[in-house]
């Protein structure tokens, strides 16, 4: 396959994939409030990283990746990981449930390190969870391989695809900075919905996650014993 045929095919698939309503809506919610530039940069960066890393795993092969990691994973490691996930989920649920209700008159503060890490983790996890449904990405990977590129070339293709994928998010963040007053009418509604989701919906989901993690930990421990 010629370079330009591969380029146009990958560009078209990446553009189609970039029109992901979930990612765009999530980014819009994250940057709806004040001090949105740092949050937007973290969201875009995490989304790019998730897509790029996922592409590397696809290129190298999921099976090969698991084969490389499997010998180093001991049962006690798996049990510990599930137990930590269970504990962290429960603690997180309690903290979020006790979170003060959103005050629309309270002045927004510059997001701290913890808030930015939270945005990064949210974007990374949501993108990775959505990755298995990214059919254009699965179609683009064989084209990258068929282009005859070496590993460095494949990395460049993956970076190009991931950049096209996050381009609508970059445009959205830039628009938010240049025309922030147009976002103002939506800010209170979005913040109110996000406040309810964070204080009520997310703790419930975390409790479910903790229960699942605890079950998995118990299963691993039972096999060890």
C-alpha positions in Angstrom: 0.0 0.0 0.0 1.3 3.4 -1.0 2.0 6.1 1.6 -0.7 8.5 0.4 -3.3 5.7 0.2 -2.5 4.8 3.8 -2.4 8.5 4.9 -5.8 9.3 3.4 -7.4 6.1 4.7 -6.0 6.6 8.3 -7.0 10.3 8.2 -10.6 9.5 7.2 -11.0 6.7 9.8 -9.4 8.9 12.5 -11.8 11.8 11.6 -14.8 9.5 11.8 -13.6 8.1 15.1 -13.1 11.6 16.5 -16.8 12.4 16.2 -17.4 10.5 19.4 -20.3 12.2 21.3 -19.3 10.7 24.6 -15.8 12.1 24.6 -16.9 15.5 23.3 -19.7 15.7 25.9 -17.4 14.7 28.7 -14.9 17.3 27.6 -17.6 19.9 27.5 -18.7 19.1 31.0 -15.1 19.2 32.4 -14.4 22.6 30.9 -17.8 24.1 31.5 -16.8 26.0 34.7 -14.2 28.6 35.3 -10.4 27.9 35.3 -11.1 25.4 32.5 -7.8 25.6 30.5 -5.8 23.3 32.9 -8.7 20.8 33.1 -9.1 20.9 29.3 -5.4 20.3 28.7 -5.4 17.4 31.2 -8.5 15.9 29.6 -7.1 16.1 26.0 -3.7 14.8 27.2 -5.2 11.8 28.9 -7.4 11.0 26.0 -4.5 11.2 23.6 -2.4 9.0 25.9 -5.1 6.4 26.2 -5.6 6.1 22.5 -1.9 6.1 21.8 -1.1 3.4 24.4 -4.2 1.4 23.3 -2.8 1.5 19.7 0.6 0.3 20.8 -1.1 -2.6 22.5 -3.1 -3.4 19.4 0.0 -3.2 17.2 2.1 -5.4 19.4 -0.9 -7.7 20.0 -3.0 -8.1 23.1 -2.1 -11.7 23.5 1.7 -11.0 23.3 1.3 -8.2 25.8 -0.5 -10.5 28.3 2.1 -13.2 27.7 4.9 -10.8 28.6 3.1 -9.7 31.9 1.7 -13.1 33.0 4.9 -14.6 34.3 5.4 -11.7 36.6 1.9 -11.7 38.1 1.7 -13.8 41.3 -1.6 -14.7 43.0 -0.8 -12.6 46.0 -0.2 -9.6 43.7 -3.6 -10.1 42.1 -5.3 -10.5 45.5 -3.6 -7.4 46.8 -4.5 -5.3 43.8 -8.2 -6.3 44.0 -8.2 -5.6 47.8 -6.7 -2.2 47.3 -9.2 -1.4 44.6 -12.0 -2.4 46.9 -10.7 -0.3 49.8 -10.0 2.8 47.6 -13.5 2.5 46.1 -15.2 2.4 49.5 -13.1 5.3 50.8 -13.8 7.3 47.7 -17.6 6.6 48.0 -17.6 7.9 51.5 -15.6 11.0 50.7 -17.9 11.9 47.7 -21.1 11.2 49.6 -20.0 13.7 52.3 -19.0 16.3 49.7 -20.6 19.7 50.3 -23.4 20.6 47.9 -22.5 22.8 45.0 -22.9 26.6 45.7 -23.4 28.6 42.5 -22.4 31.8 44.3 -19.1 30.4 45.5 -16.1 31.8 43.6 -14.3 29.1 41.6 -10.8 28.3 42.7 -7.7 27.5 40.6 -7.8 23.7 40.3 -5.3 22.0 42.5 -3.1 19.0 41.7 -5.6 16.6 43.1 -8.4 18.0 40.8 -6.2 17.8 37.8 -5.1 14.3 38.6 -8.8 13.4 38.9 -9.6 14.9 35.5 -6.7 13.0 34.0 -7.8 9.7 35.6 -11.4 10.2 34.5 -10.4 10.9 30.9 -7.9 8.0 30.8 -10.4 5.5 32.2 -13.4 6.7 30.1 -11.3 6.5 26.9 -9.9 3.1 27.7 -13.4 1.8 28.5 -14.6 3.2 25.2 -11.7 1.9 23.2 -13.1 -1.6 22.5 -16.0 0.0 20.6 -13.7 2.1 18.4 -14.3 0.2 15.2 -12.5 2.8 12.9 -9.3 2.3 15.1 -9.5 -1.4 14.6 -9.8 -0.8 10.8 -6.9 1.7 10.8 -4.4 -0.6 12.6 -4.2 -3.2 9.7 -3.7 -0.3 7.2 -0.8 1.0 9.3 0.8 -2.4 9.3 0.1 -2.9 5.6 1.9 0.4 4.8 5.2 -1.4 5.4 6.3 1.0 8.2 8.8 -0.2 10.8 8.1 0.1 14.5 9.1 3.8 14.6 6.8 4.4 11.6 3.9 2.6 13.3 4.4 4.8 16.4 4.3 7.9 14.2 1.0 6.6 12.6 -0.5 6.0 16.0 0.5 9.5 17.2 -1.0 10.9 14.0 -4.3 9.0 14.5 -4.5 9.9 18.2 -3.9 13.6 17.4 -6.7 13.6 14.8 -9.0 11.8 17.3 -8.5 14.5 20.0 -8.7 17.4 17.4 -12.4 18.2 18.2 -11.5 18.3 21.9 -8.7 20.7 21.2 -11.1 22.9 19.2 -13.7 22.8 22.0 -11.1 23.8 24.6 -9.9 26.7 22.4 -13.5 27.8 21.7 -14.2 27.7 25.5 -11.2 30.1 26.1 -12.0 32.5 23.2 -15.8 32.6 23.6 -16.3 31.7 27.2 -19.3 33.9 27.7 -21.3 31.6 25.4 -20.7 28.8 27.8 -22.0 30.9 30.8 -25.7 30.0 30.4 -24.8 26.3 30.5 -22.4 26.5 33.4 -25.0 26.4 36.3 -27.0 23.5 34.7 -23.9 21.5 34.0 -22.4 22.1 37.4 -25.6 21.2 39.1 -25.9 17.9 37.2 -22.2 17.1 37.8 -22.6 17.9 41.5 -25.5 15.5 41.8 -23.6 12.8 39.8 -20.5 13.2 41.9 -22.2 13.3 45.3 -24.9 10.6 44.7 -24.4 8.6 41.5 -20.6 8.1 41.7 -20.6 6.8 45.3 -23.2 4.2 44.3 -21.1 3.1 41.4 -18.0 3.0 43.6 -19.8 0.7 46.1 -20.7 -1.7 43.3 -17.1 -1.6 42.1 -15.9 -2.3 45.6 -18.2 -5.3 45.9 -17.0 -6.7 42.6 -13.3 -6.1 43.5 -13.9 -7.7 46.9 -15.5 -10.7 45.2 -12.5 -11.1 42.8 -10.1 -10.8 45.7 -11.9 -13.5 47.6 -11.9 -15.8 44.6 -8.1 -15.4 44.2 -7.5 -16.0 47.9 -9.7 -19.1 47.8 -7.5 -20.5 45.0 -4.3 -19.7 47.0 -5.7 -21.5 50.1 
